[in-house]
Amino acid sequence: MSFEFQLRLKASSQFGPHTQFKKRRPTLMKSIADNINLVRQRINNAKKKAGRSEQPILLLAISKTKSAAHVREAWAAGLKHFGENYVQEAQGKLAELADLDLSWHFTGPIQTNKTRWIAEHCTWAHTIDRLKIAQRLSNQRPMEQQPLNVCIQININSEAAKAGIKPTELADMAKQINALPRLKLRGLMCLPDPRQTELELHQTFANMRKLFEQTAQSLPDMDTLSMGMSRDLETAILEGSTLVRVGTDIFGPRQK
């Protein structure tokens, strides 16, 4: 374990009640606006602990299974970026919220028969793990729109049932995606194994940061490291995350 890693781990132990395992959940009595304020406080506190107070971190509200009314309430509280996992669910929600200036991120698995809708209606796609999907998104992105921002999903813990490419496949994949004309490769994304201990989670995020830094050396548009959710955003920020994906701690538990 490097001295730098030990310092970051020591800093994470000072987060108090908002660490991975000792974090106060938003109560049902609080409004979405109150929950957003709490999440923002956590982000700001984590940035200070990490010595990153001046660096922006994007808060992406994961709104899957939540209603358009919930999204509208979060927008009224100052959020603009929202993540959806299912095209069928997102279609009606986008239509109902067409009067708002929102940025929609697709954060779920991408099927080949769904790429056209994503290419036409989203500003980001976070889960690219096949060149075929990237090529379809590029071909189907309307010329009048800006290139679609994309992240490559990394299976950082080598889980058999989880999507994402192996770290060893990243260099070739990044080069191929970066050459597609209607996409803009912005960064990397991961979903760590939820069974990990806090120490293991630190190492996972640290490994992601190293991959990101290595790849970004040759791809100057790479500026996004998408990692960290409700339970572990502090740890992710300490290890270099620039975008956190928060659903439960903004909207409450997901509906099944």
N, C-alpha and C positions, 0 to 999 in steps of 0.2 A: 504494500500500500504506500503510495507516494506521500511525501510531506504535504504537497498541495491538496491532495485528496483528504488527508487527515484534517487539515484546516477547514475545508468545506464541510466535512462531517461534523466537526465541532461546532461550527456556526449553525448548522441545522438543529442541533440540540437546544438552541436558545430560542426556538420559535414558540415555546410554551404550549398553550392549548391548541395551536393550529398546526401541530406536526402531523405526520401521516396517521398516527394511531391515537392522538390526543387532540382531536379537533372538534370544536363545537359545531354541530349541524344547525342550519337555519331551522327555526321552529315554524310550525304551521301558522302561528299567529303573525309572523312577520310578512310584510308585503314583498313582492318581487323586487321593488325598488330598494327596500331595506336589505334584502339578501345580496343584491348587486353591490351595495355600499360595503357590506361585510367582506365580500370577495375582493373588492378593490383594495380594502385595507390590508387584507392578507397579502395581496400581490405587492403593494407598496412596502410592507414590512419585510417581505422576502427579498425584494430588491435592495433594501438598505442592508440587510444581513449579508447579501452577496456582493456588496459594493457596486451595485448597478443602478443607483438611484436615478441617474439621468438617461438610462436606456429605456426606450419604450417597449412594453410587452402587450401584445394584442390579446384582449379578452374575447374569446369566441364562445358565444352562448349556444349550447347544444339544445336545440328546441324539438328534437324528435319526440313524438307521442304527445307533445303539448299543443294546445290550441292556438289559432291565430290571435285570439284575445290575449293569451299569455305573451306572445311575441310583441304585440302592440304595447303591452304594459312595460315590457323590458325596453323597447325602443323609446318610450316616453321617459324612461329613467336614464337614457343616454347611450344605449347600446345600438350598434349598427350592424354588427357581424353576427350571423346566425348559421348554425350547422344543422343539416338534415341528413338522415341515413337512408331514407326510403323515397324513391321517386314518386310513387303513387300518393303517399302522404303529403309530400312537398308540393305537388301540383296544385291542389286546392288551396293550400296555405298561401302560396305565392300569389294566386289570383285574388284572394281575399285581402291581401296586404299590398296590392299593386300601387296604392296611393302613397306608400312610404318609400323613402330612399334607403333601401337595405342592400347589404352585400351577403349573398347566399353562398355558403360553403357546403360542398358535398363531402360527408365524412364517413359514409358507409361503403360496403363492398360495391364495386361497379360491374354490372353485368353488361354484356355486349349490346343487348337490346335496349339499354337505358342510356347509352352514351350520347345519343343525339339530344335528348332533353337536357342532360347535364351541360353539354357543350353550348346549348342555346340559352340557358337560363341561369347558370351559376357563374360566379366570378372566381371560385376556387374549387379544386378537387384535391383532396388530401390523401387518397388511398391508391395511388398508382403503383401497381406491382407487376404489370404485364405490358410489354411493348405494344401488343395488339390493341389494348385499351387506349394507350396514349396516342397511337396513330389514328384511331377512330375519332377521338376527341379533337385532335388537330384538324382532321379532314372535315369534321362537322361543325367546327366553330365558325359562326357567321363572320364574313369579312368586315362588316361594319362595326363589329365589336373588338375591343382590345383582346389580345391573346389571353387564353385561359391560364390563370395561375395554378400551378400544380406542385404537389409534394410527392416524393417517392416514399412509400411505406416500407419500413425496415422491420423484419421479423428478428428483433434484436436478441430475443431469448431463445431462438431456434425452437419454437413451439410447433409441434406437428400439425395441430388443428388451426393454426392462426395464419392469416394472410400476411403478405409482405415478402420482400426478397431477402436473400442472405446478404450479410455485409460484404462478402467477397464478390457479389454480383453488382455492387453499386457502381463501380467506375464505368463499366460498359453501359449499364442502363442509363446512367446520368448523361453520358456522351450522346447516346442515341436519342434520348428525349430532348436534350438541349438543341438538337438539330431540327426538330419538328417546327414548322413555321408558325403555327397558330397556338402554340403553347409557350408558356414562360416558366421554366423550372425555377421555383423559388426556394425549395428546401427539402427537408426530410421530416418524416412523422413516424412515431412508434406508439404501440400499445403494450406496455410491459406486462409481464406475467403478474396477475394480482396476488399470487401466493408469495411473492418475494418479501423478505424482511426489509427493514429500512436500509440496512447496510447494502444489501443486494440491489435495492432500487437505486441507491446512489451510484453504484458501479455501473448499472445499466444505463442511466442517464449520462454518466461520464463517458461511457463508450459511444453513445450517440453523438455527444458533442465532438469527440475526436473524429468520427466519421464525417460529420458536417464540416468541420474545419479543414479536413484533408480534401474534401470534394470542392469546397468553396474556393480553394486556392486557384483552381483552373476555370471556375465558373463564377464570374463576378456578380451575376444576378442572384446568386444564392444568398438569401438573407433571413431565412425562416427556419427555425428549429421548433417544430410543433410537438410538444410533449408536456405532460402534466394535466391532471384533471382535478375534480373536486377533492379527492382524498390525498393527492400528492403534489399539488402545484408548488408548494414551497420547496420541496426537494428538487423538482424540475427546474425551477428558477435558479436555485443555487448552482445547478450544474449547467446553466446556459440557455434554458428555454427562452424563446422570443414570442411564443404563442401558446396560451393555455386554453384547453377546451373544457368548459364547465357547464354542466347541465343540472345535476341534482341540487347543488348548493345555490343555484339561482331559482329554479322552478319547482324544487321539491322532488320527491321520489317519482320515478317514471310510472306511468300507467301501463299495465300489461294488456 
